[in-house]
């Protein structure tokens, strides 16, 4: 699985912060360069890059 690049600044230093985005085929990402959050299409549903647990919401 290739990591997405930031759609705002083009940096490749991103981390996944949510397993699911607004649609089931997207995941939530954060750019470490410009600190922008964005959604990108998921390429693989086996979850090889788990979301950072510090960003997971708990009820």
C-alpha positions, 0 to 999 in steps of 0.5 A: 500500500502506498501512502497518499501525499498531502493534497494541500502542500504535496508532502509525503509525510502523512499519518493515518488518524482514522480508519474510516472517512466520510465514506467507507472507501476513504480513510482520514489522514493528517499531513505532518508538514502543514498539519492539515487533515484530509481524506483519501481513498483506501487502496487496501481494506486489510488495514496494514497501517493502523490509525494512530491510537492517540487520535481515536475517539472514544465514547 
